[in-house]
């Protein structure tokens, strides 16, 4: 998989988004390390894109958290676990994730 400059660029294609785990393989859809994945949750995508720079990754995660809180005030997001819960929520769609990423600018 090519290197993406933004999380939005990575997850724009619905085939690159997943729930329940940080990353999955394309071939069998099994859980894997983000470095080997082809589909990612919000946090896994953040790690894939910004994982070489912890400061950038933390900044991106904070911007995602703030965007979720602004767009979905009924869902309280305070930390990375809450971002994962948002991503995995069965009422949240791929379009919702993209909406968050567009507002977050990551």
FENWO-V699113 format. One record per backbone hydrogen bond with DSSP energy under -1.0 kcal/mol. CO is the residue of the C=O (numbers start at 1). NH is the residue of the N-H. If there is no record, write none. Layout:
co: [CO	CO]
nh: [NH	NH]
//
This chain:
co: [6	7	8	13	14	16	22	23	24	24	30	33	39	40	41	42	43	44	45	46	47	50	53	54	55	56	57	58	59	60	61	62	63	64	65	66	67	68	72	79	80	81	82	83	84	89	93	94	95	96	97	98	99	100	101	101	106]
nh: [10	11	12	16	17	40	41	32	38	39	25	36	24	18	45	46	47	48	49	50	51	53	57	58	59	60	61	62	63	64	65	66	67	68	69	70	71	72	75	83	84	85	86	87	88	92	97	98	99	100	101	102	103	104	105	106	7]
//
